């Protein structure tokens, strides 16, 4: 999810939407009930929605986000997928390590000498 749409980081945006929906519901209810459509509840809800929306855009404008010091936020660099098959990637990594640090392979055991598991005590 984008940051502007994440509920955990957008309480003012959600409150603005809730206040606007509440104002619309009250207006519809008043119209159906043959009352005046604009009443104090609707005015307060509309002002609250506008205030929440203003604070949301003032705190983190989605068009030009800035940090707490007013510096523009820098987008994270795009991840570049590795090229080639996994075997080719391993071979390139081993070649780089061998070139930089020496041979990464452990020395082979002398012929005829192999490690045996320890004997089971009787």
GULO-246033 format. One line per 10 residues: number of its first residue (from 1); their letters; for each residue x negated, y, z of N, C-alpha, C, O. Coordinates in nm, 4 decimals, always signed. Layout:
N
NUM) A) X Y Z X Y Z X Y Z X Y Z | ...
// end
This chain:
122
1) XXXXXXXXXX) -0.0835 -0.1188 +0.0000 +0.0000 +0.0000 +0.0000 -0.0870 +0.1239 +0.0000 -0.1942 +0.1262 +0.0605 | -0.0407 +0.2246 -0.0670 -0.1112 +0.3502 -0.0614 -0.0899 +0.4119 +0.0760 +0.0099 +0.3844 +0.1426 | -0.1837 +0.4949 +0.1179 -0.1764 +0.5553 +0.2498 -0.0507 +0.6406 +0.2652 +0.0104 +0.6410 +0.3721 | -0.0119 +0.7116 +0.1623 +0.1041 +0.8001 +0.1722 +0.2341 +0.7229 +0.1922 +0.3332 +0.7799 +0.2378 | +0.2350 +0.5935 +0.1587 +0.3568 +0.5147 +0.1703 +0.3543 +0.4193 +0.2892 +0.4543 +0.3531 +0.3170 | +0.2418 +0.4113 +0.3598 +0.2312 +0.3196 +0.4715 +0.3106 +0.3733 +0.5895 +0.2847 +0.4856 +0.6328 | +0.4066 +0.2981 +0.6437 +0.4880 +0.3499 +0.7538 +0.4073 +0.3857 +0.8781 +0.4424 +0.4806 +0.9482 | +0.3012 +0.3132 +0.9067 +0.2236 +0.3411 +1.0273 +0.1541 +0.4762 +1.0207 +0.1318 +0.5383 +1.1246 | +0.1198 +0.5226 +0.9033 +0.0501 +0.6500 +0.8896 +0.1393 +0.7597 +0.8328 +0.0899 +0.8672 +0.7985 | +0.2682 +0.7350 +0.8223 +0.3572 +0.8324 +0.7613 +0.4835 +0.8544 +0.8442 +0.5932 +0.8492 +0.7886
11) XXXXXXXXXX) +0.4725 +0.8788 +0.9758 +0.5950 +0.8987 +1.0538 +0.6697 +1.0257 +1.0149 +0.7925 +1.0289 +1.0228 | +0.5987 +1.1304 +0.9730 +0.6697 +1.2525 +0.9353 +0.7465 +1.2338 +0.8050 +0.8559 +1.2879 +0.7893 | +0.6905 +1.1582 +0.7123 +0.7623 +1.1311 +0.5877 +0.8873 +1.0490 +0.6123 +0.9921 +1.0751 +0.5533 | +0.8762 +0.9488 +0.7000 +0.9940 +0.8677 +0.7333 +1.0979 +0.9491 +0.8086 +1.2176 +0.9336 +0.7845 | +1.0543 +1.0357 +0.8994 +1.1490 +1.1194 +0.9737 +1.2193 +1.2167 +0.8798 +1.3384 +1.2433 +0.8959 | +1.1470 +1.2694 +0.7827 +1.2086 +1.3586 +0.6846 +1.3165 +1.2854 +0.6052 +1.4259 +1.3381 +0.5851 | +1.2855 +1.1653 +0.5606 +1.3846 +1.0878 +0.4857 +1.5044 +1.0533 +0.5734 +1.6187 +1.0599 +0.5282 | +1.4786 +1.0164 +0.6986 +1.5893 +0.9826 +0.7891 +1.6787 +1.1036 +0.8152 +1.8012 +1.0910 +0.8167 | +1.6184 +1.2203 +0.8356 +1.6984 +1.3410 +0.8592 +1.7802 +1.3782 +0.7360 +1.8954 +1.4197 +0.7487 | +1.7227 +1.3640 +0.6182 +1.7971 +1.3952 +0.4958 +1.9124 +1.2973 +0.4754 +2.0218 +1.3378 +0.4361
21) XXXXXXXXXX) +1.8886 +1.1691 +0.5019 +1.9961 +1.0693 +0.4883 +2.1056 +1.0963 +0.5908 +2.2243 +1.0871 +0.5594 | +2.0653 +1.1302 +0.7149 +2.1650 +1.1617 +0.8182 +2.2499 +1.2808 +0.7758 +2.3720 +1.2781 +0.7912 | +2.1868 +1.3856 +0.7225 +2.2624 +1.5035 +0.6781 +2.3598 +1.4657 +0.5673 +2.4736 +1.5126 +0.5667 | +2.3166 +1.3814 +0.4735 +2.4050 +1.3406 +0.3639 +2.5224 +1.2587 +0.4157 +2.6357 +1.2770 +0.3713 | +2.4953 +1.1677 +0.5104 +2.6031 +1.0852 +0.5655 +2.7043 +1.1722 +0.6402 +2.8251 +1.1529 +0.6262 | +2.6558 +1.2673 +0.7190 +2.7474 +1.3561 +0.7931 +2.8301 +1.4398 +0.6956 +2.9495 +1.4603 +0.7174 | +2.7674 +1.4880 +0.5887 +2.8425 +1.5668 +0.4899 +2.9513 +1.4818 +0.4236 +3.0639 +1.5281 +0.4057 | +2.9179 +1.3583 +0.3875 +3.0174 +1.2704 +0.3252 +3.1287 +1.2379 +0.4245 +3.2465 +1.2384 +0.3886 | +3.0917 +1.2098 +0.5482 +3.1921 +1.1800 +0.6510 +3.2858 +1.2999 +0.6706 +3.4073 +1.2829 +0.6809 | +3.2299 +1.4194 +0.6756 +3.3132 +1.5394 +0.6915 +3.4044 +1.5602 +0.5708 +3.5193 +1.6014 +0.5869
31) XXXXXXXXXX) +3.3556 +1.5327 +0.4523 +3.4387 +1.5498 +0.3328 +3.5527 +1.4483 +0.3319 +3.6658 +1.4828 +0.2975 | +3.5242 +1.3237 +0.3693 +3.6277 +1.2202 +0.3726 +3.7302 +1.2505 +0.4817 +3.8492 +1.2241 +0.4644 | +3.6845 +1.3056 +0.5930 +3.7728 +1.3348 +0.7070 +3.8416 +1.4712 +0.6956 +3.9068 +1.5147 +0.7905 | +3.8284 +1.5385 +0.5826 +3.8917 +1.6672 +0.5571 +3.8436 +1.7744 +0.6553 +3.9221 +1.8568 +0.7021 | +3.7147 +1.7720 +0.6853 +3.6536 +1.8771 +0.7670 +3.5628 +1.9598 +0.6763 +3.5446 +1.9275 +0.5589 | +3.5072 +2.0646 +0.7312 +3.4096 +2.1429 +0.6552 +3.2840 +2.0603 +0.6314 +3.2327 +1.9965 +0.7233 | +3.2349 +2.0617 +0.5088 +3.1201 +1.9786 +0.4740 +2.9929 +2.0285 +0.5425 +2.9113 +1.9489 +0.5888 | +2.9768 +2.1593 +0.5484 +2.8591 +2.2172 +0.6135 +2.8995 +2.2557 +0.7555 +2.9865 +2.3403 +0.7762 | +2.8344 +2.1918 +0.8526 +2.8576 +2.2249 +0.9926 +2.7229 +2.2281 +1.0639 +2.6212 +2.1992 +1.0008 | +2.7174 +2.2620 +1.1929 +2.5881 +2.2733 +1.2615 +2.5030 +2.1450 +1.2554 +2.3808 +2.1532 +1.2429
41) XXXXXXXXXX) +2.5660 +2.0275 +1.2640 +2.4892 +1.9030 +1.2558 +2.4150 +1.8923 +1.1232 +2.2985 +1.8526 +1.1198 | +2.4816 +1.9273 +1.0154 +2.4210 +1.9176 +0.8829 +2.3084 +2.0195 +0.8692 +2.2027 +1.9883 +0.8144 | +2.3302 +2.1400 +0.9184 +2.2282 +2.2444 +0.9086 +2.1027 +2.2041 +0.9870 +1.9909 +2.2177 +0.9373 | +2.1219 +2.1543 +1.1099 +2.0068 +2.1137 +1.1915 +1.9335 +1.9963 +1.1268 +1.8104 +1.9949 +1.1244 | +2.0067 +1.8981 +1.0743 +1.9424 +1.7836 +1.0099 +1.8669 +1.8259 +0.8845 +1.7570 +1.7766 +0.8588 | +1.9238 +1.9156 +0.8073 +1.8563 +1.9625 +0.6858 +1.7302 +2.0411 +0.7210 +1.6270 +2.0251 +0.6560 | +1.7381 +2.1257 +0.8236 +1.6183 +2.2003 +0.8667 +1.5109 +2.1048 +0.9198 +1.3921 +2.1234 +0.8933 | +1.5531 +2.0031 +0.9945 +1.4565 +1.9050 +1.0452 +1.3907 +1.8307 +0.9294 +1.2695 +1.8089 +0.9313 | +1.4679 +1.7918 +0.8294 +1.4115 +1.7229 +0.7136 +1.3102 +1.8117 +0.6422 +1.2031 +1.7655 +0.6028 | +1.3442 +1.9385 +0.6258 +1.2511 +2.0310 +0.5597 +1.1248 +2.0506 +0.6433 +1.0146 +2.0562 +0.5887
51) XXXXXXXXXX) +1.1402 +2.0612 +0.7765 +1.0229 +2.0796 +0.8629 +0.9326 +1.9569 +0.8602 +0.8104 +1.9703 +0.8526 | +0.9911 +1.8376 +0.8662 +0.9106 +1.7153 +0.8593 +0.8397 +1.7046 +0.7245 +0.7224 +1.6678 +0.7184 | +0.9107 +1.7365 +0.6173 +0.8505 +1.7284 +0.4847 +0.7365 +1.8291 +0.4705 +0.6321 +1.7969 +0.4138 | +0.7559 +1.9503 +0.5213 +0.6510 +2.0521 +0.5155 +0.5277 +2.0057 +0.5943 +0.4149 +2.0190 +0.5469 | +0.5497 +1.9515 +0.7144 +0.4353 +1.9082 +0.7944 +0.3651 +1.7897 +0.7287 +0.2429 +1.7778 +0.7374 | +0.4402 +1.7031 +0.6639 +0.3779 +1.5892 +0.5946 +0.2897 +1.6375 +0.4810 +0.1779 +1.5886 +0.4645 | +0.3377 +1.7320 +0.4032 +0.2583 +1.7821 +0.2918 +0.1422 +1.8682 +0.3405 +0.0379 +1.8742 +0.2753 | +0.1591 +1.9337 +0.4529 +0.0523 +2.0184 +0.5070 -0.0585 +1.9324 +0.5678 -0.1764 +1.9645 +0.5528 | -0.0228 +1.8253 +0.6352 -0.1215 +1.7410 +0.7020 -0.1998 +1.6585 +0.6013 -0.3228 +1.6592 +0.6044 | -0.1333 +1.5887 +0.5137 -0.2001 +1.5063 +0.4133 -0.1301 +1.5235 +0.2792 -0.0418 +1.4452 +0.2444
61) XXXXXXXXXX) -0.1691 +1.6248 +0.2049 -0.1085 +1.6368 +0.0721 -0.1571 +1.5219 -0.0168 -0.2772 +1.4970 -0.0272 | -0.0653 +1.4545 -0.0789 -0.1037 +1.3375 -0.1586 -0.1760 +1.3776 -0.2860 -0.2504 +1.2965 -0.3412 | -0.1570 +1.4997 -0.3349 -0.2244 +1.5403 -0.4573 -0.3726 +1.5689 -0.4331 -0.4555 +1.5419 -0.5200 | -0.4074 +1.6239 -0.3145 -0.5460 +1.6600 -0.2845 -0.5745 +1.6335 -0.1375 -0.5804 +1.7277 -0.0585 | -0.5926 +1.5053 -0.0983 -0.6129 +1.4758 +0.0439 -0.7467 +1.5287 +0.0942 -0.8470 +1.5250 +0.0230 | -0.7466 +1.5782 +0.2188 -0.8676 +1.6301 +0.2819 -0.8802 +1.5703 +0.4211 -0.7812 +1.5267 +0.4797 | -1.0031 +1.5684 +0.4743 -1.0238 +1.5175 +0.6089 -0.9949 +1.6273 +0.7105 -0.9473 +1.7347 +0.6737 | -1.0229 +1.6015 +0.8374 -0.9931 +1.6971 +0.9434 -1.0691 +1.8274 +0.9310 -1.0252 +1.9289 +0.9851 | -1.1828 +1.8279 +0.8609 -1.2622 +1.9488 +0.8431 -1.2300 +2.0222 +0.7141 -1.2944 +2.1219 +0.6816 | -1.1320 +1.9745 +0.6413 -1.0934 +2.0394 +0.5161 -1.1751 +1.9957 +0.3965 -1.1608 +2.0524 +0.2883
71) XXXXXXXXXX) -1.2621 +1.8944 +0.4137 -1.3433 +1.8448 +0.3028 -1.2617 +1.7432 +0.2224 -1.1889 +1.6636 +0.2818 | -1.2716 +1.7437 +0.0901 -1.1972 +1.6464 +0.0100 -1.2425 +1.5041 +0.0417 -1.3606 +1.4782 +0.0647 | -1.1466 +1.4138 +0.0421 -1.1794 +1.2732 +0.0636 -1.2394 +1.2168 -0.0645 -1.1965 +1.2512 -0.1746 | -1.3376 +1.1311 -0.0495 -1.4040 +1.0705 -0.1638 -1.3454 +0.9309 -0.1829 -1.3347 +0.8537 -0.0877 | -1.3087 +0.9001 -0.3034 -1.2533 +0.7682 -0.3332 -1.3633 +0.6642 -0.3215 -1.4793 +0.6913 -0.3527 | -1.3265 +0.5455 -0.2767 -1.4220 +0.4357 -0.2663 -1.4633 +0.3928 -0.4062 -1.3810 +0.3918 -0.4977 | -1.5897 +0.3575 -0.4233 -1.6312 +0.3122 -0.5564 -1.5615 +0.1810 -0.5920 -1.5324 +0.0984 -0.5055 | -1.5362 +0.1645 -0.7195 -1.4691 +0.0433 -0.7652 -1.5636 -0.0756 -0.7514 -1.6828 -0.0657 -0.7802 | -1.5088 -0.1867 -0.7075 -1.5883 -0.3081 -0.6930 -1.6177 -0.3648 -0.8310 -1.5284 -0.3760 -0.9150 | -1.7426 -0.4002 -0.8536 -1.7825 -0.4576 -0.9811 -1.7921 -0.6084 -0.9632 -1.8722 -0.6559 -0.8827
81) XXXXXXXXXX) -1.7123 -0.6836 -1.0363 -1.7186 -0.8293 -1.0214 -1.8528 -0.8816 -1.0737 -1.9058 -0.8285 -1.1713 | -1.9077 -0.9847 -1.0097 -2.0338 -1.0414 -1.0578 -2.0159 -1.1034 -1.1958 -1.9081 -1.1514 -1.2310 | -2.1231 -1.1010 -1.2718 -2.1188 -1.1526 -1.4079 -2.1689 -1.2965 -1.4105 -2.2609 -1.3324 -1.3370 | -2.1084 -1.3778 -1.4948 -2.1556 -1.5145 -1.5159 -2.0907 -1.6137 -1.4207 -2.0103 -1.5781 -1.3346 | -2.1285 -1.7381 -1.4395 -2.0736 -1.8465 -1.3580 -2.1397 -1.8460 -1.2206 -2.2444 -1.7839 -1.2030 | -2.0797 -1.9147 -1.1225 -2.1432 -1.9230 -0.9906 -2.2835 -1.9824 -0.9959 -2.3716 -1.9384 -0.9221 | -2.3055 -2.0814 -1.0817 -2.4382 -2.1417 -1.0921 -2.5399 -2.0401 -1.1435 -2.6534 -2.0354 -1.0960 | -2.4985 -1.9586 -1.2412 -2.5888 -1.8562 -1.2951 -2.6185 -1.7506 -1.1894 -2.7310 -1.7015 -1.1808 | -2.5182 -1.7152 -1.1088 -2.5400 -1.6173 -1.0028 -2.6383 -1.6711 -0.8994 -2.7257 -1.5979 -0.8528 | -2.6245 -1.7983 -0.8633 -2.7161 -1.8598 -0.7669 -2.8572 -1.8629 -0.8244 -2.9537 -1.8339 -0.7537
91) XXXXXXXXXX) -2.8698 -1.8980 -0.9532 -3.0018 -1.9043 -1.0162 -3.0667 -1.7660 -1.0172 -3.1857 -1.7535 -0.9883 | -2.9892 -1.6618 -1.0503 -3.0444 -1.5262 -1.0491 -3.0863 -1.4860 -0.9088 -3.1908 -1.4234 -0.8907 | -3.0045 -1.5219 -0.8076 -3.0391 -1.4893 -0.6700 -3.1656 -1.5602 -0.6255 -3.2506 -1.5001 -0.5598 | -3.1791 -1.6875 -0.6607 -3.2987 -1.7637 -0.6224 -3.4219 -1.7072 -0.6927 -3.5296 -1.6994 -0.6335 | -3.4057 -1.6676 -0.8199 -3.5189 -1.6099 -0.8925 -3.5609 -1.4773 -0.8291 -3.6802 -1.4494 -0.8168 | -3.4637 -1.3960 -0.7890 -3.4955 -1.2681 -0.7243 -3.5680 -1.2909 -0.5922 -3.6660 -1.2227 -0.5622 | -3.5194 -1.3879 -0.5126 -3.5831 -1.4171 -0.3836 -3.7243 -1.4703 -0.4055 -3.8175 -1.4314 -0.3351 | -3.7400 -1.5596 -0.5037 -3.8726 -1.6150 -0.5322 -3.9680 -1.5055 -0.5768 -4.0849 -1.5048 -0.5382 | -3.9182 -1.4126 -0.6582 -4.0023 -1.3037 -0.7069 -4.0388 -1.2075 -0.5938 -4.1513 -1.1581 -0.5875 | -3.9438 -1.1816 -0.5056 -3.9654 -1.0836 -0.3999 -4.0391 -1.1419 -0.2806 -4.1328 -1.0802 -0.2299
101) XXXXXXXXXX) -3.9987 -1.2592 -0.2353 -4.0504 -1.3148 -0.1101 -4.1320 -1.4422 -0.1265 -4.1828 -1.4950 -0.0275 | -4.1456 -1.4915 -0.2448 -4.2149 -1.6186 -0.2641 -4.1147 -1.7299 -0.2878 -3.9944 -1.7050 -0.2954 | -4.1632 -1.8519 -0.2994 -4.0776 -1.9661 -0.3306 -3.9829 -1.9960 -0.2142 -4.0303 -2.0232 -0.1039 | -3.8500 -1.9918 -0.2347 -3.7576 -2.0183 -0.1259 -3.7352 -2.1673 -0.0986 -3.6795 -2.2043 +0.0048 | -3.7791 -2.2525 -0.1919 -3.7536 -2.3959 -0.1748 -3.8505 -2.4537 -0.0724 -3.9693 -2.4215 -0.0759 | -3.8032 -2.5374 +0.0177 -3.8951 -2.6027 +0.1112 -3.9806 -2.7046 +0.0357 -3.9376 -2.7580 -0.0665 | -4.1009 -2.7314 +0.0855 -4.1844 -2.8285 +0.0149 -4.1201 -2.9672 +0.0199 -4.0545 -3.0039 +0.1174 | -4.1402 -3.0412 -0.0854 -4.0844 -3.1763 -0.0931 -4.1658 -3.2693 -0.0039 -4.2840 -3.2454 +0.0205 | -4.1013 -3.3763 +0.0448 -4.1711 -3.4753 +0.1277 -4.2685 -3.5537 +0.0408 -4.2414 -3.5780 -0.0768 | -4.3820 -3.5935 +0.0981 -4.4765 -3.6738 +0.0183 -4.4100 -3.8034 -0.0265 -4.3202 -3.8534 +0.0414
111) XXXXXXXXXX) -4.4526 -3.8579 -0.1391 -4.3904 -3.9808 -0.1875 -4.4075 -4.0944 -0.0859 -4.5134 -4.1093 -0.0249 | -4.3041 -4.1721 -0.0695 -4.3072 -4.2847 +0.0209 -4.2767 -4.2481 +0.1653 -4.2573 -4.3370 +0.2481 | -4.2721 -4.1212 +0.1969 -4.2426 -4.0801 +0.3345 -4.1062 -4.0119 +0.3351 -4.0880 -3.9071 +0.2731 | -4.0137 -4.0704 +0.4035 -3.8810 -4.0115 +0.4175 -3.8440 -4.0109 +0.5644 -3.8952 -4.0897 +0.6439 | -3.7565 -3.9229 +0.5977 -3.7106 -3.9155 +0.7358 -3.6041 -4.0208 +0.7584 -3.5113 -4.0345 +0.6788 | -3.6174 -4.0944 +0.8662 -3.5212 -4.1964 +0.9029 -3.4434 -4.1470 +1.0251 -3.4981 -4.0744 +1.1081 | -3.3159 -4.1860 +1.0365 -3.2430 -4.1475 +1.1569 -3.3027 -4.2174 +1.2793 -3.3619 -4.3246 +1.2667 | -3.2875 -4.1579 +1.3960 -3.3453 -4.2216 +1.5143 -3.2796 -4.3578 +1.5398 -3.1621 -4.3803 +1.5109 | -3.3619 -4.4467 +1.5955 -3.3113 -4.5808 +1.6251 -3.2131 -4.5752 +1.7398 -3.2266 -4.4928 +1.8302 | -3.1142 -4.6627 +1.7361 -3.0137 -4.6696 +1.8413 -3.0727 -4.7472 +1.9585 -3.1179 -4.8600 +1.9392
121) XX) -3.0741 -4.6904 +2.0807 -3.1278 -4.7653 +2.1934 -3.0402 -4.8855 +2.2268 -2.9178 -4.8812 +2.2146 | -3.1073 -4.9942 +2.2697 -3.0310 -5.1145 +2.3033 -3.0170 -5.1301 +2.4519 -2.9555 -5.2260 +2.4983
// end
